[in-house]
């Protein structure tokens, strides 16, 4: 019925109340939103898979919002009792019997605990049962897509496996508690006075219950809606609270960059409903179910962003290649000790650097023209097209960004759209440059190394069960994959072929 509904429908009302023509990318977004739950999360993952969806579809899915039906409050209170052994009304004073927010998998309530305002997040009943049935249907549909071979080399079953990992973490609130605490600790470690993360109450932490400090500020999604419907009144209220929308927009960009490039641990789902603004130009975060974790040395990516913001095309290409090089070296291991292999490796990376330098020129010039250009509409000012083109440019040379980079790009693009809606004067390039005003490349490198032990500990947890044979197999597979890439590129580009002629790998 949902598919039929959006096949027939021709128009929709946007967030500003205007009637818009319904195009196919927006149709797909609405279908995922109406299906909700697992399908909405699947859509969020597809938004990160630029190798599967056309660019306009990926951009549309970045705007997925969680619209879910409410469950009886009494049922939710029984879950709290089953999890904690306590009556929710007796534990919290000033308790609201009606949920203040509803999502696909949870409902949120407000109360007071030991004199402090808190929110109580409770997982909906039978969520895992519904997820299991939805995953079975999704697996069936994606297996048909794989069998038909519509996407050729790309496996949709691989996307479903990624979704399962995502759901496993999001449905265990002890993991979200840990995520929340980690980001909270990072803010305290850096003594950030303009970033607010809620305190967690570990005594109530279970797989289905999470209790956090209530953040008393302006929720970004409500602020954006107010700016659209009552711009003058909303701007006056913000000014009375010493809030400059442009300053908080720039701060959001600076802080997500700080989280990824310095801490190596970042909020990967910064939708406007998960973001807060506070008096005095402070920002905050909620909902830590989806977190990104650094997988490789990302200093080359930071060099790329800085160089692109300054129209330094060759340095931008070198940054990307440096990032890829550090990752590939790690995967290849001892294979690079072979002289001929190392020579081929260096020739290919040098060639790709020169190619990307030329590829980046039109992409980066377009970025500088579009972002911050008030004469253009909101969609055209977004940096989404730029970053998706960069991903596509890198893929031309059979190279891919790892999941943590894609998750960071997605987070950056979501926040970019949020910031554009907060302030007409927002420019991603200006915001990025404001990060580098306070953080030189060397300073970021030094600060990130302070977190290295923590990041490595996370990797040890992930790979604790991996044997020596697994690592050797990984090196072997990486070697074979690199050889395949080398021959494919040499066949496609005559200049590279001539440089590699006579080298045996």
Secondary structure, DSSP 8 states (H G I E B T S, - for coil): -HHHHHHH--EEE-TTS-EEE--HHHHHHHHHHHH-HHHHHHHHHHTT-TTTS-HHHHHHHTT---------HHHHHHHHHHHHSS-HHHHSBS--SS-SEE-SSEEEEEEEETTEEEEEEEE-TTHHHHHHHHHHHHHHHHHHHHHHTTTTT--HHHHHHHHHHHHHHHT-HHHHHHHHHHHHHHHHHTT-SSEEE--B-GGG--SSEEEEE---SEEHHHHHHHHHHSHHHHHHHHHHTT--HHHHHHHHHHHHHHIIIIISEEES---GGGEEEETTTEEEE---SSEEE--S--HHHHHHHHHHHTT-HHHHHHHHHHHHHHHHHHHHGGGGGSHHHHHHHHHHHHHHHHHHHHHHHHHHHHHHHHTT-TTS-HHHH-SHHHHHHHHHHHHTTT----HHHHHHHHHHHHHHHHHHHH-TT--HHHHHHHHHHH--HHHHHHHHHTTHHHHHHHHHHHHTT--HHHHHHHHHHHHHHHHHHHHHHHHH-HHHHHHHTT---
